[in-house]
Amino acid sequence: MTSEPNFRSLQASSLSDVAISTEQRLWEIKLAHRPKSFWYPYRTLWNVGVLERLSADAGLNLLEVCRGQYGKVADIGAADGDLAFFLENQGLSVDVIDNAATNFNRFQGVRILKQALNSSVTIRSVDLDSQFDLPSKKYDAVFLLGALYHLKNPFFVLENLAQRARYCFASTRIAKQTTDGHRLSPYPVAYLLGPRECNDDETNYWIFTDEGLRRLIDRTGWSLLSQVNVGDTANSTPADLDRDERAFVCLRQIDPTLSAAPNPVPPGDNPGKTRISWNGGTVYVSMNGGKEVLFADLREGSKMASWILAGASYEFRLYNSDHTELLAKLTVSKTTQ
């Protein structure tokens, strides 16, 4: 068995330089255990330089973002786990998450490296296109690199992650036009690939436009802090190998909000009315401290409560999607005069 390399001893001028050196060391270990054809072929740790730039453009430090209150980050769609092992050697606690059924080597590579490195990362096979759960309830940051366009339901996944993570670093293929030249870029749309259309890979699904990706981000509970596009940034298409464009984004969870207008409800008609507006969860209401009932189950919206009685007290509560965490609350009443 190859001995564990001392990544911490690497002297480099930036995090991306450390990543390049780490990649070289990891390949030494990989080739000592399996032939090159066994391993995920793409340079995962090349992304660290882009992640540094994204963080800097957002006024953030990449590692400081990862060292938040929850003490945990996740590498989702991790391939051989190169990024996860790199982050662990920066002192972070990391969950490695991928779908073993679609992983390049059925997750064997991650397990081989974990043993060779004497690593403490948590490994979990998760199908993100199912009603999934993750190893940890909360994350300071999740990394979703090169995975979004492999998902049947990227909306569901991003919305779910927005309730678990403070920050998200994601990348995905995007397109500005179709192969025959029809412009897509002005529109918030996604192109659905045929099963063999892109790189003969049937796990490729949705290729968003820039506008489509930004709308997806906004509607799933994230704020876009910075974006870097690489590749063919002028005439990219959904499937052509030589016209590939990738969007890298740094996202921050939108803080949940809950409000009522007017509050208190003015005197007059009995019952009175108030409009409840919310973002980030589902809303329940309790009257006079009684049993709470569901008021609205959409993640965001606005709804009229038209049954506010004088002398009663109504507590509206905003919860996360599985009703396990109270995110916000407010009390509504009606004045008598």
C-alpha positions in Angstrom: 0.0 0.0 0.0 1.3 3.5 -0.9 2.1 5.6 2.2 0.0 8.7 2.8 1.5 11.8 1.2 2.0 14.9 3.4 -0.1 17.4 1.5 0.3 20.0 4.3 4.0 20.2 3.7 3.5 21.5 0.1 4.7 25.0 -0.2 2.8 27.0 -2.7 1.8 30.6 -3.5 -1.9 30.0 -3.7 -4.6 27.4 -3.0 -4.7 26.5 -6.7 -1.0 25.8 -6.7 -1.5 23.5 -3.8 -4.3 21.8 -5.7 -2.1 21.1 -8.7 0.6 19.6 -6.5 -2.0 17.5 -4.7 -3.4 16.3 -8.1 0.1 15.0 -9.0 0.4 13.2 -5.7 -3.0 11.7 -6.0 -2.2 10.3 -9.5 0.9 8.6 -8.0 -1.4 6.8 -5.6 -4.1 6.0 -8.2 -1.7 4.4 -10.6 -0.1 2.4 -7.8 -3.5 0.8 -7.3 -5.2 0.6 -10.7 -4.4 1.4 -14.3 -5.2 4.9 -15.6 -8.3 3.7 -17.5 -9.9 2.8 -14.2 -9.9 6.4 -12.9 -12.1 9.4 -13.7 -10.2 11.0 -16.6 -10.9 14.7 -16.0 -8.8 17.1 -13.9 -11.1 17.8 -11.0 -8.6 19.9 -9.0 -8.2 22.3 -11.9 -11.5 23.7 -10.6 -9.8 25.1 -7.4 -8.4 28.0 -9.3 -11.9 28.9 -10.6 -13.4 28.5 -7.1 -10.8 30.9 -5.7 -11.7 33.5 -8.4 -15.4 33.0 -7.7 -14.9 33.5 -4.0 -12.7 36.6 -4.5 -15.2 38.1 -6.9 -17.9 37.7 -4.2 -15.6 39.3 -1.6 -15.1 35.9 0.2 -12.2 33.6 1.1 -12.9 30.1 -0.1 -11.6 28.3 3.0 -13.1 30.7 5.4 -16.5 30.1 3.8 -16.0 26.4 4.3 -15.1 26.8 8.0 -18.5 28.0 9.2 -20.8 27.3 12.1 -21.7 23.7 11.0 -18.2 22.4 10.6 -19.0 20.4 7.5 -18.8 20.6 3.7 -20.0 18.3 0.9 -18.5 17.3 -2.4 -21.5 16.2 -4.4 -21.0 14.4 -7.7 -17.5 13.7 -6.4 -16.1 11.3 -9.1 -12.9 9.9 -7.4 -13.2 12.3 -4.5 -10.1 14.4 -5.4 -11.7 17.7 -4.3 -13.0 16.1 -1.1 -9.5 14.7 -0.2 -8.0 18.1 -1.0 -10.4 19.9 1.2 -9.9 17.5 4.0 -6.2 18.2 3.9 -7.0 21.9 4.4 -8.5 20.9 7.7 -12.1 20.5 6.7 -14.6 17.7 7.5 -16.1 16.5 4.2 -18.9 14.3 3.1 -18.3 12.6 -0.3 -21.6 12.1 -2.1 -22.3 10.5 -5.5 -24.6 7.9 -7.1 -22.6 4.7 -7.2 -24.8 3.4 -10.1 -23.6 6.3 -12.4 -20.2 7.0 -10.9 -17.3 6.5 -13.3 -15.9 3.4 -11.5 -19.0 2.7 -9.4 -17.4 4.5 -6.4 -14.5 2.0 -6.1 -12.0 4.8 -6.7 -13.2 6.9 -3.8 -13.0 3.9 -1.4 -9.5 3.0 -2.6 -8.2 6.5 -2.1 -9.8 6.8 1.3 -8.0 3.7 2.5 -4.7 4.7 0.9 -4.9 8.2 2.4 -6.1 7.0 5.8 -8.9 9.5 5.3 -11.8 10.3 7.5 -14.2 11.6 4.8 -17.7 10.2 4.9 -18.7 8.3 1.8 -22.4 8.1 0.8 -24.1 6.8 -2.4 -27.1 9.0 -3.0 -29.4 9.2 -6.0 -30.2 13.0 -6.2 -33.1 12.3 -8.5 -35.0 10.5 -5.7 -36.4 11.9 -2.5 -32.8 11.9 -1.1 -31.3 12.5 2.3 -27.7 13.5 3.0 -25.2 12.4 5.7 -25.4 15.8 7.5 -28.3 18.0 8.2 -26.5 21.3 7.6 -23.4 22.3 5.6 -21.3 25.4 5.5 -20.8 24.9 1.8 -21.6 22.3 -0.8 -19.7 21.7 -4.1 -21.8 20.6 -7.0 -19.3 20.7 -9.9 -20.2 19.3 -13.2 -23.3 17.5 -11.8 -26.3 19.8 -12.5 -26.8 18.8 -16.2 -26.6 15.1 -15.2 -29.8 15.5 -13.1 -33.3 14.9 -14.2 -34.7 17.4 -11.8 -32.1 20.1 -11.1 -34.8 22.4 -9.6 -35.6 19.9 -6.9 -31.9 19.3 -6.0 -31.0 23.0 -5.8 -34.1 23.8 -3.8 -33.3 21.0 -1.3 -29.7 22.0 -1.0 -30.8 25.6 -0.3 -32.3 24.4 3.0 -29.2 22.6 4.0 -26.2 24.8 3.0 -25.2 28.4 3.5 -23.1 28.5 0.3 -23.0 26.4 -2.9 -20.3 26.3 -5.5 -21.7 24.8 -8.7 -20.7 24.4 -12.3 -22.7 23.2 -15.3 -22.6 23.2 -19.1 -24.6 26.0 -20.7 -25.4 27.1 -24.3 -25.9 30.3 -26.2 -27.4 28.7 -29.4 -28.5 25.5 -31.0 -26.2 23.6 -33.3 -27.9 25.1 -36.4 -27.5 28.7 -35.1 -30.8 29.6 -33.4 -30.0 31.9 -30.5 -31.1 30.7 -27.1 -29.1 33.1 -24.9 -31.8 35.8 -24.5 -34.3 33.4 -23.0 -34.6 31.6 -19.6 -34.7 28.1 -21.1 -33.1 24.7 -21.0 -32.3 22.4 -23.9 -33.2 18.7 -23.3 -30.5 16.5 -24.8 -31.2 13.2 -26.6 -29.8 10.1 -24.8 -26.7 9.9 -27.2 -26.5 13.5 -28.3 -23.8 14.8 -26.0 -20.7 12.7 -25.6 -22.7 9.5 -26.1 -23.7 9.8 -22.4 -27.4 9.1 -21.6 -27.0 10.8 -18.2 -26.7 14.2 -19.8 -30.1 16.0 -19.6 -30.6 19.7 -19.2 -28.4 22.4 -20.8 -29.4 25.8 -19.5 -28.9 29.2 -21.0 -27.2 31.8 -18.8 -30.6 33.3 -18.2 -32.2 30.0 -17.5 -29.5 29.1 -15.0 -30.0 32.4 -13.2 -33.7 32.0 -13.0 -33.3 28.5 -11.7 -30.9 29.9 -9.0 -33.3 32.6 -8.0 -36.4 30.3 -7.8 -34.7 27.6 -5.7 -33.7 29.9 -2.8 -30.2 31.1 -3.7 -28.6 34.4 -4.3 -26.0 34.6 -7.1 -22.9 36.2 -5.7 -20.5 35.7 -8.6 -20.1 33.8 -11.9 -17.2 32.8 -14.2 -17.8 31.3 -17.6 -15.1 29.3 -19.4 -14.8 27.5 -22.8 -16.6 28.8 -25.9 -18.2 31.8 -24.4 -19.3 33.3 -27.8 -21.1 30.5 -29.7 -21.6 27.6 -27.3 -24.1 24.8 -28.2 -25.6 22.1 -26.0 -23.8 19.1 -27.5 -20.8 19.9 -29.7 -17.5 18.9 -28.1 -15.6 21.9 -29.5 -18.3 24.4 -28.5 -18.6 23.6 -24.8 -19.2 26.4 -22.3 -19.2 26.0 -18.5 -20.7 28.4 -16.0 -19.2 28.4 -12.5 -21.3 30.1 -9.8 -21.0 31.0 -6.2 -24.3 31.0 -4.4 -25.5 32.0 -1.0 -28.6 30.8 0.7 -31.4 33.4 0.8 -32.3 34.2 4.4 -35.9 33.0 5.1 -38.5 35.8 5.5 -42.0 36.0 6.9 -44.2 39.1 7.0 -47.9 40.2 7.4 -49.5 43.3 6.0 -51.3 44.9 7.7 -50.4 43.9 11.2 -52.2 44.5 13.4 -55.3 44.2 11.3 -57.3 47.5 11.6 -60.8 47.6 13.1 -63.7 47.2 10.8 -65.0 44.2 9.1 -65.0 41.1 11.3 -63.3 38.9 10.4 -60.4 41.0 9.1 -57.8 40.3 6.5 -54.0 40.3 6.3 -51.6 39.2 3.5 -48.9 36.7 4.6 -45.8 36.8 2.5 -42.9 34.3 2.9 -39.8 32.9 1.4 -37.8 29.8 2.2 -40.2 27.2 3.6 -43.7 26.2 4.4 -46.1 28.2 6.7 -48.2 26.9 9.5 -50.6 28.9 11.8 -51.7 28.5 15.4 -54.7 30.3 16.9 -54.6 31.3 20.6 -51.8 28.8 21.2 -53.7 25.9 19.8 -52.7 23.2 17.4 -50.9 24.5 14.3 -52.4 23.8 10.9 -50.8 24.1 7.4 -51.3 27.5 5.9 -49.2 27.3 2.7 -46.9 24.5 1.4 -45.1 26.4 -1.4 -41.5 27.5 -0.7 -42.3 31.1 -1.4 -45.4 33.1 -2.0 -48.1 35.4 -0.8 -51.6 34.5 0.5 -54.5 36.2 2.2 -55.6 35.2 5.7 -59.2 36.4 5.7 -60.3 35.1 9.0 -58.6 37.3 11.6 -61.0 37.8 14.5 -60.8 40.6 17.1 -59.5 39.4 20.5 -57.7 36.4 19.0 -54.0 35.9 18.4 -52.5 34.1 15.4 -48.9 32.9 15.3 -47.6 32.2 11.8 -44.6 29.9 11.7 -42.2 29.3 8.8 -40.6 25.8 8.7 -38.2 24.0 6.5 -39.7 21.6 4.0 -39.8 18.6 6.3 -41.2 20.6 9.2 -38.2 19.9 11.5 -36.7 23.4 11.8 -38.5 26.7 12.8 -37.1 29.4 10.5 -39.2 32.4 11.5 -42.5 33.3 13.2 -44.7 36.3 13.8 -47.9 37.1 15.6 -51.0 38.7 14.0 -53.9 40.3 15.8 -56.8 42.6 15.1 -57.3 45.9 16.9 -60.7 46.4 18.5 -61.0 50.2 17.9 
